[in-house]
Amino acid sequence: MKSEYLAYIIYPEPHGMEYFESDLRNSKQVIQLFDYCQILEAVINKEGWVYLIDKFGFEKLFEFNNISGWKDCESLSEYKLDIKNEINRT
C-alpha cells in the first residue's frame, strides 16, 4: 500500500482525515466518500481517482454515484467525461 493519501475529508476538526487505499476498498466506503464530496466536505485527488477507476471501473463508480447522488450525470458517458474533467482539475 502506498503511503500517499487518495482523498481528504475536513472532519474530524481541526485536522481532518486522509483516505488511503485501505479506506476505500468497498462500495460502502466509496459511497460514503462521494456523500461527503457532494456537500463539499471531501475531495478526491488525482491518485485517488486513478485508484478508484482501476479498482472499481467507471461503471461501478457510476452506480455508486447514483446511490450517493453526488454528480448529476444522466449517462455513463457523461459521468466519464465529468470524472476526466475532475481529474484534470486536481
Helices and strands as residue ranges (DSSP letters): E 7-9, E 17-19, G 21-23, H 27-38, E 42-44, H 46-68, H 76-89
